[in-house]
Amino acid sequence: MAQRNRPPATEPHIERPGPAEFRDPLVRREMVKAAVWFGMAIAIVGVIVLGQPLLLIVGGAIFAVFLDGGTRLLGRFLPIPRGWRLLLVLILGFGFIGWVGWFAGTTIAAQFGALREVVNAQFERLMHFAASLGLMPRDQSTDLGTQLLGGVARLTSAVGSVIGAVAGVIAMLVIGIFMASEPRLYDRGIAWMLPLRHRTGFYRLAEHAGFTLRRLLFGRLIGMIFEGIFTWIMLILGGVPMAGLLGLVTGVLAFIPNIGAIASGVMMVAVGFSAGPDQGVWAIVVYFLVHNIEGYLVTPYIARRTVDLAPAVVLAMQLLMGALFGILGILFADPILATLKVVLVDLSRQQAAKEAERPKPVAA
């Protein structure tokens, strides 16, 4: 009887609050705020550290938009399934790139070495002229050229080694092809991660952004073709050597607004003055003529139908993206800026519509 009334040797386990239990509502609220800010800081650092892979994914999405635009364009004339139209766009696109590579390799390959020698010689002349005016020491002209070439090497090294660059380009193309083959699948996948109340707005925003990017890239392609052909014809008329190579380089670099025009203009003028003063002056005239026509006629017409981006804003975005992510940032700065503007404009319109739907207070 005494043993039954005896207390147990060990107490039963009861769960009690520990040091990690926060019951104060204020503490919980502040911890949630701290977690949000900490998560945003990690996300920003992750974007900077993983900038190159993220830009390759962005490049794949931009390539998918380009393929989607070509597929939609063919759909107006060829009533065949989307897969066959996409395959036809890929064959035509890569066929054209292969033809350009074959043409450059068989016709004007020898001119690349001559172009490099001409640019180096003209650069040395410019440095010696500056040294003769006392603008810089005479023994540092070559060092400055080495520093400039080193800066270009640092910029291009952001892409990585040659093997890494080729692998990145292939991965970007594969991502673009998969996304262009079934764009609705990826739209639904992203929308699935959003709340139900935001999915309709996301679909509308994705359609608007895709439409804008298709127009922007198509306009960029028209500008590239115009600059390349017009430069080639005008340089031939002026007797400037390597006109075909300069036209090809000008057309390719036209994909990079502002910066590409400056780079192609420097090479054009250097080659022109290497042939003589008349050809050099003619190269300057061709440069200003081509880019003024493209800048005041072609680009404004395209901009009115796509996104009205101020040139200073585009240049600032290119400088910022170039400083953060290198050459890939410069290449994709314009489409990223256009997408950001579309998103901000759409969100502002949604907010304005919500403000208009709210009942207004009745005056007493």
Backbone hydrogen bonds in HBPLUS format (Angstrom, degrees):
<---DONOR---> <-ACCEPTOR-->    atom                        ^
c    i                          cat <-CA-CA->   ^        H-A-AA   ^      H-
h    n   atom  resd res      DA  || num        DHA   H-A  angle D-A-AA Bond
n    s   type  num  typ     dist DA aas  dist angle  dist       angle   num
A0021-GLU N   A0018-GLY O   3.19 MM   3  5.46 166.6  2.21 112.7 115.5     1
A0028-ARG N   A0024-ASP O   3.06 MM   4  6.35 164.3  2.08 159.2 163.8     2
A0029-ARG N   A0025-PRO O   2.94 MM   4  6.08 160.9  1.98 147.3 152.5     3
A0030-GLU N   A0026-LEU O   2.96 MM   4  6.17 161.6  2.00 150.3 155.1     4
A0031-MET N   A0027-VAL O   2.90 MM   4  6.07 149.5  1.99 146.6 155.4     5
A0032-VAL N   A0028-ARG O   2.98 MM   4  6.24 154.2  2.05 149.1 155.5     6
A0033-LYS N   A0029-ARG O   3.08 MM   4  6.37 159.5  2.12 147.2 152.4     7
A0034-ALA N   A0030-GLU O   2.91 MM   4  6.14 161.7  1.95 146.5 151.7     8
A0035-ALA N   A0031-MET O   2.87 MM   4  6.07 153.8  1.94 146.4 153.6     9
A0036-VAL N   A0032-VAL O   2.99 MM   4  6.25 152.2  2.07 147.8 155.0    10
A0037-TRP N   A0033-LYS O   3.03 MM   4  6.34 167.3  2.05 157.6 159.8    11
A0038-PHE N   A0034-ALA O   2.86 MM   4  5.98 157.0  1.91 146.5 153.9    12
A0039-GLY N   A0035-ALA O   2.85 MM   4  5.94 154.3  1.91 142.6 149.9    13
A0040-MET N   A0036-VAL O   2.95 MM   4  6.21 154.4  2.02 148.8 155.6    14
A0041-ALA N   A0037-TRP O   2.97 MM   4  6.22 156.9  2.02 147.4 153.3    15
A0042-ILE N   A0038-PHE O   2.99 MM   4  6.26 158.2  2.04 148.4 154.1    16
A0043-ALA N   A0039-GLY O   2.90 MM   4  6.11 153.9  1.97 145.4 153.1    17
A0044-ILE N   A0040-MET O   2.94 MM   4  6.20 156.5  2.00 150.1 155.5    18
A0045-VAL N   A0041-ALA O   3.02 MM   4  6.24 167.3  2.04 151.1 154.5    19
A0046-GLY N   A0042-ILE O   2.80 MM   4  5.95 154.8  1.86 146.6 154.6    20
A0047-VAL N   A0043-ALA O   2.92 MM   4  6.15 149.4  2.02 145.0 152.5    21
A0048-ILE N   A0044-ILE O   3.10 MM   4  6.41 157.3  2.16 148.8 154.3    22
A0049-VAL N   A0045-VAL O   2.86 MM   4  6.07 167.6  1.87 156.0 159.7    23
A0050-LEU N   A0046-GLY O   2.79 MM   4  5.67 160.9  1.82 144.1 150.7    24
A0054-LEU N   A0050-LEU O   3.13 MM   4  6.22 161.9  2.17 151.9 157.6    25
A0055-LEU N   A0051-GLY O   2.84 MM   4  6.00 151.6  1.92 149.0 157.1    26
A0056-LEU N   A0052-GLN O   2.97 MM   4  6.23 147.0  2.08 147.7 156.9    27
A0057-ILE N   A0053-PRO O   3.05 MM   4  6.38 149.8  2.14 145.3 153.0    28
A0058-VAL N   A0054-LEU O   2.89 MM   4  6.23 153.9  1.96 144.6 152.4    29
A0059-GLY N   A0055-LEU O   2.72 MM   4  5.93 154.5  1.78 144.7 152.1    30
A0060-GLY N   A0056-LEU O   2.89 MM   4  6.14 147.0  2.00 139.7 148.5    31
A0061-ALA N   A0057-ILE O   2.96 MM   4  6.30 150.8  2.04 145.8 153.6    32
A0062-ILE N   A0058-VAL O   2.89 MM   4  6.22 153.4  1.96 149.7 157.4    33
A0063-PHE N   A0059-GLY O   2.86 MM   4  6.07 157.0  1.91 147.1 153.7    34
A0064-ALA N   A0060-GLY O   2.87 MM   4  6.08 146.3  1.98 140.7 150.4    35
A0065-VAL N   A0061-ALA O   2.95 MM   4  6.26 148.0  2.06 142.9 151.1    36
A0066-PHE N   A0062-ILE O   2.99 MM   4  6.32 153.1  2.07 145.8 153.1    37
A0067-LEU N   A0063-PHE O   2.93 MM   4  6.23 159.5  1.97 149.5 154.6    38
A0068-ASP N   A0064-ALA O   2.82 MM   4  5.97 154.2  1.89 145.7 153.7    39
A0069-GLY N   A0065-VAL O   2.90 MM   4  6.12 149.5  2.00 144.5 152.3    40
A0070-GLY N   A0066-PHE O   3.11 MM   4  6.45 157.4  2.16 147.5 152.8    41
A0071-THR N   A0067-LEU O   2.88 MM   4  6.12 153.3  1.95 147.8 155.8    42
A0072-ARG N   A0068-ASP O   2.90 MM   4  6.09 158.4  1.94 148.1 153.5    43
A0073-LEU N   A0069-GLY O   2.94 MM   4  6.12 151.5  2.02 143.0 151.4    44
A0074-LEU N   A0070-GLY O   2.98 MM   4  6.22 159.3  2.03 146.6 151.3    45
A0075-GLY N   A0071-THR O   3.02 MM   4  6.20 138.6  2.20 137.5 149.1    46
A0076-ARG N   A0073-LEU O   3.21 MM   3  5.62 154.2  2.28 106.6 113.8    47
A0077-PHE N   A0074-LEU O   3.01 MM   3  5.47 149.9  2.11 111.1 119.7    48
A0078-LEU N   A0074-LEU O   2.75 MM   4  5.77 158.4  1.80 165.1 172.8    49
A0080-ILE N   A0078-LEU O   2.84 MM   2  5.58 137.3  2.02 104.6  92.5    50
A0085-ARG N   A0081-PRO O   3.22 MM   4  6.58 155.4  2.28 148.8 156.2    51
A0086-LEU N   A0082-ARG O   2.87 MM   4  6.12 157.7  1.92 155.6 161.6    52
A0087-LEU N   A0083-GLY O   2.98 MM   4  6.21 156.4  2.04 144.5 151.0    53
A0088-LEU N   A0084-TRP O   2.96 MM   4  6.16 152.9  2.03 143.2 150.4    54
A0089-VAL N   A0085-ARG O   2.96 MM   4  6.24 153.1  2.03 146.3 153.3    55
A0090-LEU N   A0086-LEU O   2.98 MM   4  6.25 157.8  2.03 150.3 156.0    56
A0091-ILE N   A0087-LEU O   2.95 MM   4  6.18 159.1  1.99 149.3 154.9    57
A0092-LEU N   A0088-LEU O   2.96 MM   4  6.14 164.8  1.98 149.7 153.8    58
A0093-GLY N   A0089-VAL O   2.85 MM   4  5.95 163.1  1.88 149.9 155.3    59
A0094-PHE N   A0090-LEU O   2.93 MM   4  5.92 168.3  1.95 151.6 154.0    60
A0095-GLY N   A0091-ILE O   2.85 MM   4  5.64 140.6  2.01 133.6 145.8    61
A0096-PHE N   A0092-LEU O   2.95 MM   4  6.06 150.4  2.04 140.2 147.1    62
A0097-ILE N   A0093-GLY O   3.02 MM   4  6.36 159.5  2.07 149.1 154.9    63
A0098-GLY N   A0094-PHE O   2.85 MM   4  5.99 156.8  1.91 143.2 149.8    64
A0099-TRP N   A0095-GLY O   2.90 MM   4  6.12 150.5  1.99 142.4 150.6    65
A0100-VAL N   A0096-PHE O   2.91 MM   4  6.18 158.5  1.96 151.1 156.6    66
A0101-GLY N   A0097-ILE O   2.92 MM   4  6.18 159.0  1.96 148.0 154.0    67
A0102-TRP N   A0098-GLY O   2.85 MM   4  6.08 155.5  1.91 145.9 153.0    68
A0103-PHE N   A0099-TRP O   2.77 MM   4  5.95 161.0  1.81 150.9 156.5    69
A0104-ALA N   A0100-VAL O   2.80 MM   4  5.95 161.8  1.83 149.8 155.2    70
A0105-GLY N   A0101-GLY O   2.83 MM   4  5.89 145.5  1.95 138.6 148.7    71
A0106-THR N   A0102-TRP O   2.90 MM   4  5.97 147.4  2.01 148.0 155.0    72
A0107-THR N   A0103-PHE O   2.86 MM   4  5.48 152.2  1.94 142.6 150.1    73
A0111-GLN N   A0108-ILE O   3.15 MM   3  5.24 139.2  2.33  97.0 108.6    74
A0112-PHE N   A0109-ALA O   3.18 MM   3  5.72 155.9  2.24 112.3 118.6    75
A0115-LEU N   A0111-GLN O   2.73 MM   4  5.88 151.1  1.82 145.6 153.9    76
A0116-ARG N   A0112-PHE O   2.99 MM   4  6.26 155.2  2.05 147.1 153.0    77
A0117-GLU N   A0113-GLY O   3.03 MM   4  6.29 161.9  2.06 150.0 154.5    78
A0118-VAL N   A0114-ALA O   2.89 MM   4  6.07 155.4  1.95 148.0 155.1    79
A0119-VAL N   A0115-LEU O   2.98 MM   4  6.14 166.1  2.00 151.3 154.6    80
A0120-ASN N   A0116-ARG O   3.00 MM   4  6.17 161.2  2.03 148.8 154.1    81
A0121-ALA N   A0117-GLU O   2.90 MM   4  6.05 158.5  1.94 145.7 152.0    82
A0122-GLN N   A0118-VAL O   2.90 MM   4  6.11 163.7  1.93 154.0 158.2    83
A0123-PHE N   A0119-VAL O   2.93 MM   4  6.04 147.1  2.04 141.5 150.9    84
A0124-GLU N   A0120-ASN O   2.96 MM   4  6.23 155.7  2.02 147.8 153.7    85
A0125-ARG N   A0121-ALA O   3.01 MM   4  6.30 155.3  2.07 147.1 153.9    86
A0126-LEU N   A0122-GLN O   2.98 MM   4  6.19 154.9  2.04 142.5 149.2    87
A0127-MET N   A0123-PHE O   2.97 MM   4  6.25 154.4  2.03 148.6 155.3    88
A0128-HIS N   A0124-GLU O   2.93 MM   4  6.17 159.0  1.98 150.4 155.9    89
A0129-PHE N   A0125-ARG O   2.92 MM   4  6.10 153.3  1.99 146.7 154.3    90
A0130-ALA N   A0126-LEU O   2.97 MM   4  6.21 155.3  2.03 144.6 151.2    91
A0131-ALA N   A0127-MET O   2.88 MM   4  6.13 148.1  1.98 142.6 151.9    92
A0132-SER N   A0128-HIS O   2.87 MM   4  6.11 145.6  1.99 143.0 152.1    93
A0133-LEU N   A0129-PHE O   3.20 MM   4  6.49 135.4  2.41 138.7 149.4    94
A0135-LEU N   A0130-ALA O   2.98 MM   5  5.38 150.9  2.07 167.9 158.9    95
A0134-GLY N   A0131-ALA O   3.08 MM   3  5.01 155.1  2.14  99.9 107.5    96
A0140-GLN N   A0137-PRO O   3.42 MM   3  5.68 165.4  2.45 110.4 111.6    97
A0144-LEU N   A0140-GLN O   2.95 MM   4  6.06 151.0  2.03 142.3 149.0    98
A0145-GLY N   A0141-SER O   3.11 MM   4  6.44 155.8  2.17 143.6 149.9    99
A0146-THR N   A0142-THR O   2.89 MM   4  6.20 155.8  1.95 150.4 157.3   100
A0147-GLN N   A0143-ASP O   2.86 MM   4  6.13 151.7  1.94 145.3 153.5   101
A0148-LEU N   A0144-LEU O   2.84 MM   4  6.15 157.1  1.89 152.0 157.9   102
A0149-LEU N   A0145-GLY O   2.89 MM   4  6.12 164.2  1.91 151.0 155.4   103
A0150-GLY N   A0146-THR O   2.77 MM   4  5.92 147.2  1.87 141.2 151.5   104
A0151-GLY N   A0147-GLN O   2.83 MM   4  6.12 145.1  1.95 143.3 152.6   105
A0152-VAL N   A0148-LEU O   2.94 MM   4  6.32 154.4  2.01 148.9 155.6   106
A0153-ALA N   A0149-LEU O   2.87 MM   4  6.11 151.2  1.95 142.5 151.2   107
A0154-ARG N   A0150-GLY O   2.85 MM   4  6.13 150.7  1.94 144.8 152.5   108
A0155-LEU N   A0151-GLY O   2.97 MM   4  6.21 148.4  2.07 141.6 150.3   109
A0156-THR N   A0152-VAL O   2.93 MM   4  6.20 164.8  1.95 154.2 157.1   110
A0157-SER N   A0153-ALA O   2.82 MM   4  5.86 133.5  2.03 140.0 153.0   111
A0158-ALA N   A0155-LEU O   3.35 MM   3  5.85 162.7  2.38 107.9 113.0   112
A0159-VAL N   A0156-THR O   3.22 MM   3  5.94 155.4  2.29 115.5 120.5   113
A0160-GLY N   A0157-SER O   2.97 MM   3  5.06 135.9  2.17  99.1 111.8   114
A0165-ALA N   A0161-SER O   2.78 MM   4  5.99 152.8  1.86 148.6 156.5   115
A0166-VAL N   A0162-VAL O   2.96 MM   4  6.17 163.2  1.98 149.7 153.8   116
A0167-ALA N   A0163-ILE O   2.90 MM   4  6.09 162.8  1.93 150.5 155.8   117
A0168-GLY N   A0164-GLY O   2.85 MM   4  5.98 152.1  1.93 142.1 150.2   118
A0169-VAL N   A0165-ALA O   2.91 MM   4  6.16 157.7  1.96 149.7 155.3   119
A0170-ILE N   A0166-VAL O   2.94 MM   4  6.17 161.3  1.97 150.4 155.6   120
A0171-ALA N   A0167-ALA O   2.89 MM   4  6.10 160.8  1.93 147.5 153.1   121
A0172-MET N   A0168-GLY O   2.88 MM   4  6.07 154.4  1.95 145.8 153.2   122
A0173-LEU N   A0169-VAL O   2.92 MM   4  6.18 157.4  1.97 150.1 155.6   123
A0174-VAL N   A0170-ILE O   2.89 MM   4  6.14 159.5  1.94 152.0 157.7   124
A0175-ILE N   A0171-ALA O   2.92 MM   4  6.11 161.6  1.96 148.7 153.7   125
A0176-GLY N   A0172-MET O   2.99 MM   4  6.18 159.0  2.03 144.8 150.8   126
A0177-ILE N   A0173-LEU O   2.91 MM   4  6.16 154.0  1.97 148.1 154.9   127
A0178-PHE N   A0174-VAL O   2.98 MM   4  6.21 167.1  2.00 155.0 157.9   128
A0179-MET N   A0175-ILE O   2.95 MM   4  6.10 161.9  1.98 151.1 156.5   129
A0180-ALA N   A0176-GLY O   2.89 MM   4  5.97 150.7  1.98 143.0 151.2   130
A0181-SER N   A0177-ILE O   2.97 MM   4  6.08 138.6  2.14 142.4 152.8   131
A0187-ASP N   A0183-PRO O   3.07 MM   4  6.35 153.2  2.14 149.0 157.3   132
A0188-ARG N   A0184-ARG O   2.91 MM   4  6.07 163.0  1.94 150.3 154.1   133
A0189-GLY N   A0185-LEU O   3.01 MM   4  6.21 144.6  2.14 136.1 146.5   134
A0190-ILE N   A0186-TYR O   3.03 MM   4  6.25 157.2  2.09 146.3 150.3   135
A0191-ALA N   A0187-ASP O   2.93 MM   4  6.12 162.7  1.96 149.7 155.3   136
A0192-TRP N   A0188-ARG O   2.87 MM   4  5.92 139.8  2.03 140.1 149.9   137
A0193-MET N   A0190-ILE O   3.15 MM   3  5.58 143.8  2.29 107.5 116.5   138
A0194-LEU N   A0191-ALA O   3.00 MM   3  5.21 160.8  2.04 109.9 116.0   139
A0198-HIS N   A0195-PRO O   3.05 MM   3  5.55 152.8  2.13 112.8 120.8   140
A0199-ARG N   A0196-LEU O   3.35 MM   3  5.41 159.5  2.40 104.1 109.9   141
A0202-PHE N   A0198-HIS O   3.04 MM   4  6.24 146.1  2.15 142.4 152.3   142
A0203-TYR N   A0199-ARG O   2.96 MM   4  6.25 161.6  2.00 155.0 158.0   143
A0204-ARG N   A0200-THR O   3.14 MM   4  6.39 161.6  2.17 148.7 153.5   144
A0205-LEU N   A0201-GLY O   2.90 MM   4  6.04 157.2  1.95 144.8 151.6   145
A0206-ALA N   A0202-PHE O   2.79 MM   4  5.97 159.7  1.83 154.8 160.1   146
A0207-GLU N   A0203-TYR O   3.03 MM   4  6.18 157.4  2.08 145.2 150.9   147
A0208-HIS N   A0204-ARG O   3.03 MM   4  6.23 157.8  2.08 146.0 152.1   148
A0209-ALA N   A0205-LEU O   2.88 MM   4  6.07 165.0  1.90 152.3 156.4   149
A0210-GLY N   A0206-ALA O   2.91 MM   4  5.99 160.4  1.95 145.8 151.6   150
A0211-PHE N   A0207-GLU O   2.97 MM   4  6.10 158.5  2.02 144.9 150.8   151
A0212-THR N   A0208-HIS O   3.01 MM   4  6.22 160.1  2.05 148.6 153.9   152
A0213-LEU N   A0209-ALA O   2.94 MM   4  6.13 163.2  1.97 151.8 156.3   153
A0214-ARG N   A0210-GLY O   2.93 MM   4  6.07 154.0  2.00 147.0 154.0   154
A0215-ARG N   A0211-PHE O   3.15 MM   4  6.39 161.9  2.18 147.4 151.6   155
A0216-LEU N   A0212-THR O   2.88 MM   4  6.08 156.8  1.94 148.0 155.5   156
A0217-LEU N   A0213-LEU O   2.87 MM   4  5.96 169.3  1.88 152.5 154.4   157
A0218-PHE N   A0214-ARG O   2.98 MM   4  6.03 156.0  2.04 143.2 150.6   158
A0219-GLY N   A0215-ARG O   2.91 MM   4  6.03 158.2  1.96 145.1 151.3   159
A0220-ARG N   A0216-LEU O   2.91 MM   4  6.15 147.6  2.02 141.8 151.4   160
A0221-LEU N   A0217-LEU O   2.93 MM   4  6.16 150.9  2.02 144.3 151.5   161
A0222-ILE N   A0218-PHE O   3.03 MM   4  6.34 155.5  2.09 148.0 154.2   162
A0223-GLY N   A0219-GLY O   2.97 MM   4  6.22 158.5  2.02 146.9 152.7   163
A0224-MET N   A0220-ARG O   2.94 MM   4  6.18 152.2  2.02 146.2 153.5   164
A0225-ILE N   A0221-LEU O   3.02 MM   4  6.28 163.5  2.05 151.6 155.2   165
A0226-PHE N   A0222-ILE O   2.96 MM   4  6.15 162.7  1.99 150.6 155.8   166
A0227-GLU N   A0223-GLY O   2.97 MM   4  6.09 169.9  1.98 151.4 153.9   167
A0228-GLY N   A0224-MET O   2.99 MM   4  6.08 165.3  2.02 149.7 154.2   168
A0229-ILE N   A0225-ILE O   3.07 MM   4  6.13 174.6  2.07 153.2 154.9   169
A0230-PHE N   A0226-PHE O   2.94 MM   4  5.85 163.2  1.97 150.8 156.3   170
A0231-THR N   A0227-GLU O   2.95 MM   4  5.79 156.9  2.00 140.3 147.2   171
A0232-TRP N   A0228-GLY O   3.09 MM   4  6.17 160.0  2.13 143.1 148.8   172
A0233-ILE N   A0229-ILE O   3.00 MM   4  6.24 163.7  2.03 154.2 157.7   173
A0234-MET N   A0230-PHE O   3.01 MM   4  6.12 168.5  2.02 150.1 153.7   174
A0235-LEU N   A0231-THR O   2.96 MM   4  6.00 160.2  2.00 151.0 156.3   175
A0236-ILE N   A0232-TRP O   3.11 MM   4  6.24 150.9  2.20 142.0 149.6   176
A0237-LEU N   A0233-ILE O   3.07 MM   4  6.35 157.7  2.12 148.8 154.6   177
A0238-GLY N   A0234-MET O   3.10 MM   4  6.34 140.2  2.26 139.4 149.7   178
A0240-VAL N   A0235-LEU O   3.02 MM   5  5.25 159.0  2.07 157.5 156.0   179
A0239-GLY N   A0236-ILE O   3.17 MM   3  5.16 158.2  2.21 102.4 109.1   180
A0246-LEU N   A0242-MET O   2.98 MM   4  6.14 165.3  2.00 153.3 157.9   181
A0247-GLY N   A0243-ALA O   2.87 MM   4  5.98 153.6  1.94 146.2 153.4   182
A0248-LEU N   A0244-GLY O   3.01 MM   4  6.20 155.6  2.07 144.4 150.9   183
A0249-VAL N   A0245-LEU O   2.88 MM   4  6.12 165.1  1.90 154.5 158.4   184
A0250-THR N   A0246-LEU O   2.87 MM   4  5.93 158.0  1.92 143.9 150.5   185
A0251-GLY N   A0247-GLY O   2.97 MM   4  6.10 157.3  2.02 143.8 149.8   186
A0252-VAL N   A0248-LEU O   3.00 MM   4  6.23 157.7  2.05 149.1 155.0   187
A0253-LEU N   A0249-VAL O   2.90 MM   4  6.00 169.4  1.91 153.7 157.0   188
A0254-ALA N   A0250-THR O   3.03 MM   4  6.03 121.3  2.39 134.8 148.2   189
A0255-PHE N   A0252-VAL O   3.24 MM   3  6.04 169.5  2.25 118.3 121.5   190
A0256-ILE N   A0253-LEU O   3.06 MM   3  5.67 153.4  2.13 114.5 120.9   191
A0260-GLY N   A0256-ILE O   2.98 MM   4  4.88 139.8  2.14 131.1 141.2   192
A0259-ILE N   A0257-PRO O   2.70 MM   2  5.70 135.1  1.90 113.7  98.6   193
A0262-ILE N   A0258-ASN O   3.20 MM   4  6.45 154.7  2.26 146.1 152.1   194
A0263-ALA N   A0259-ILE O   3.08 MM   4  6.35 162.9  2.11 152.2 156.5   195
A0264-SER N   A0260-GLY O   3.00 MM   4  6.15 168.8  2.01 151.1 154.1   196
A0265-GLY N   A0261-ALA O   2.94 MM   4  5.97 150.6  2.02 141.4 150.0   197
A0266-VAL N   A0262-ILE O   3.01 MM   4  6.23 154.1  2.08 149.0 154.6   198
A0267-MET N   A0263-ALA O   3.27 MM   4  6.58 164.8  2.30 150.1 153.2   199
A0268-MET N   A0264-SER O   2.98 MM   4  6.10 156.1  2.04 145.5 152.7   200
A0269-VAL N   A0265-GLY O   2.97 MM   4  6.11 166.7  1.99 152.1 154.7   201
A0270-ALA N   A0266-VAL O   2.99 MM   4  6.10 158.2  2.04 146.7 153.3   202
A0271-VAL N   A0267-MET O   3.02 MM   4  6.16 163.6  2.05 150.0 153.5   203
A0272-GLY N   A0268-MET O   3.00 MM   4  6.17 154.2  2.07 143.4 151.3   204
A0273-PHE N   A0269-VAL O   3.01 MM   4  6.23 165.2  2.03 154.9 156.5   205
A0274-SER N   A0270-ALA O   3.11 MM   4  6.25 135.7  2.32 137.2 149.1   206
A0275-ALA N   A0272-GLY O   3.18 MM   3  5.50 142.1  2.34 103.3 113.0   207
A0280-GLY N   A0276-GLY O   2.97 MM   4  6.19 148.9  2.07 146.4 156.1   208
A0281-VAL N   A0277-PRO O   2.92 MM   4  6.14 162.6  1.95 151.5 154.6   209
A0282-TRP N   A0278-ASP O   2.93 MM   4  6.13 159.7  1.97 147.0 153.4   210
A0283-ALA N   A0279-GLN O   2.85 MM   4  6.03 145.5  1.97 140.5 149.6   211
A0284-ILE N   A0280-GLY O   3.05 MM   4  6.39 150.8  2.14 145.0 152.3   212
A0285-VAL N   A0281-VAL O   2.97 MM   4  6.31 158.2  2.02 150.5 156.5   213
A0286-VAL N   A0282-TRP O   2.85 MM   4  6.09 158.5  1.90 148.2 154.3   214
A0287-TYR N   A0283-ALA O   2.88 MM   4  6.06 157.4  1.93 145.7 151.9   215
A0288-PHE N   A0284-ILE O   3.06 MM   4  6.33 171.6  2.06 155.4 156.0   216
A0289-LEU N   A0285-VAL O   2.85 MM   4  5.93 155.7  1.91 147.9 156.0   217
A0290-VAL N   A0286-VAL O   2.82 MM   4  5.85 171.3  1.82 153.9 156.4   218
A0291-HIS N   A0287-TYR O   3.08 MM   4  6.17 172.8  2.09 152.5 154.7   219
A0292-ASN N   A0288-PHE O   2.92 MM   4  5.75 142.5  2.06 136.3 146.1   220
A0293-ILE N   A0289-LEU O   3.04 MM   4  6.12 162.3  2.07 146.5 151.1   221
A0294-GLU N   A0290-VAL O   2.93 MM   4  6.12 161.4  1.97 147.7 153.8   222
A0295-GLY N   A0291-HIS O   2.77 MM   4  5.60 143.1  1.91 127.5 138.5   223
A0296-TYR N   A0292-ASN O   2.79 MM   4  5.69 153.2  1.86 145.6 151.0   224
A0297-LEU N   A0293-ILE O   2.94 MM   4  5.39 142.0  2.09 135.4 142.6   225
A0298-VAL N   A0293-ILE O   3.25 MM   5  6.72 157.8  2.31 147.0 153.7   226
A0299-THR N   A0294-GLU O   2.79 MM   5  5.83 167.1  1.80 158.2 162.2   227
A0301-TYR N   A0297-LEU O   3.42 MM   4  6.28 153.6  2.50 131.6 138.7   228
A0302-ILE N   A0298-VAL O   3.04 MM   4  6.33 155.9  2.10 151.4 158.6   229
A0303-ALA N   A0299-THR O   2.73 MM   4  5.90 158.7  1.78 156.7 163.7   230
A0304-ARG N   A0300-PRO O   2.98 MM   4  6.12 151.7  2.06 146.0 151.5   231
A0305-ARG N   A0302-ILE O   3.06 MM   3  5.29 134.1  2.28 101.4 113.8   232
A0306-THR N   A0302-ILE O   3.03 MM   4  6.24 114.4  2.48 139.4 156.8   233
A0306-THR N   A0303-ALA O   3.18 MM   3  4.98 149.1  2.28  95.2 104.5   234
A0314-VAL N   A0310-ALA O   3.04 MM   4  6.36 158.9  2.09 155.9 162.2   235
A0315-LEU N   A0311-PRO O   2.92 MM   4  6.13 162.7  1.95 151.8 156.2   236
A0316-ALA N   A0312-ALA O   2.92 MM   4  6.09 157.9  1.97 144.7 151.1   237
A0317-MET N   A0313-VAL O   2.91 MM   4  6.10 154.8  1.98 145.9 152.9   238
A0318-GLN N   A0314-VAL O   2.93 MM   4  6.19 151.1  2.01 146.2 154.4   239
A0319-LEU N   A0315-LEU O   2.95 MM   4  6.23 158.9  2.00 150.6 155.7   240
A0320-LEU N   A0316-ALA O   2.97 MM   4  6.17 160.1  2.01 147.3 152.9   241
A0321-MET N   A0317-MET O   2.88 MM   4  6.00 170.2  1.89 151.6 154.7   242
A0322-GLY N   A0318-GLN O   2.79 MM   4  5.78 151.9  1.87 143.5 152.2   243
A0323-ALA N   A0319-LEU O   2.96 MM   4  6.08 152.6  2.03 142.3 149.0   244
A0324-LEU N   A0320-LEU O   3.07 MM   4  6.30 146.9  2.19 144.2 153.2   245
A0325-PHE N   A0321-MET O   2.78 MM   4  5.69 168.8  1.79 151.9 155.8   246
A0326-GLY N   A0322-GLY O   2.92 MM   4  4.38 141.0  2.07 118.3 122.6   247
A0329-GLY N   A0326-GLY O   3.11 MM   3  5.45 124.1  2.44 103.2 116.5   248
A0330-ILE N   A0326-GLY O   3.29 MM   4  6.74 148.2  2.40 145.6 154.4   249
A0331-LEU N   A0327-ILE O   3.04 MM   4  6.30 155.4  2.10 147.1 153.6   250
A0332-PHE N   A0328-LEU O   3.10 MM   4  6.27 157.2  2.16 150.0 154.4   251
A0336-ILE N   A0332-PHE O   3.13 MM   4  6.13 159.3  2.18 147.0 153.4   252
A0337-LEU N   A0333-ALA O   2.90 MM   4  6.01 158.2  1.95 148.5 154.8   253
A0338-ALA N   A0334-ASP O   2.96 MM   4  6.18 159.3  2.00 153.5 159.3   254
A0339-THR N   A0335-PRO O   2.94 MM   4  6.14 156.1  2.00 145.9 152.1   255
A0340-LEU N   A0336-ILE O   2.92 MM   4  6.17 159.3  1.97 150.0 155.7   256
A0341-LYS N   A0337-LEU O   2.98 MM   4  6.21 156.5  2.03 148.2 154.3   257
A0342-VAL N   A0338-ALA O   3.01 MM   4  6.27 157.5  2.06 146.7 152.6   258
A0343-VAL N   A0339-THR O   2.95 MM   4  6.20 162.0  1.98 153.0 157.5   259
A0344-LEU N   A0340-LEU O   2.93 MM   4  6.13 166.6  1.94 152.5 156.0   260
A0345-VAL N   A0341-LYS O   2.89 MM   4  6.01 162.3  1.92 151.4 156.4   261
A0346-ASP N   A0342-VAL O   2.93 MM   4  6.06 160.3  1.97 147.7 153.4   262
A0347-LEU N   A0343-VAL O   2.91 MM   4  6.10 161.7  1.94 152.0 157.1   263
A0348-SER N   A0344-LEU O   2.94 MM   4  6.07 154.7  2.00 144.9 151.8   264
A0349-ARG N   A0345-VAL O   3.00 MM   4  6.21 150.4  2.09 144.2 152.0   265
A0350-GLN N   A0346-ASP O   2.99 MM   4  6.26 154.2  2.06 146.9 154.0   266
A0351-GLN N   A0347-LEU O   2.96 MM   4  6.20 156.9  2.02 146.4 152.5   267
A0352-ALA N   A0348-SER O   2.90 MM   4  6.10 153.7  1.96 142.9 150.5   268
A0353-ALA N   A0349-ARG O   2.88 MM   4  6.10 152.5  1.96 145.6 153.1   269
A0354-LYS N   A0350-GLN O   2.98 MM   4  6.26 152.2  2.05 146.2 153.4   270
A0355-GLU N   A0351-GLN O   2.93 MM   4  6.20 155.1  2.00 146.8 153.8   271
A0356-ALA N   A0352-ALA O   2.95 MM   4  6.20 146.9  2.06 142.8 151.7   272
A0357-GLU N   A0353-ALA O   3.07 MM   4  6.28 138.9  2.25 139.8 150.1   273
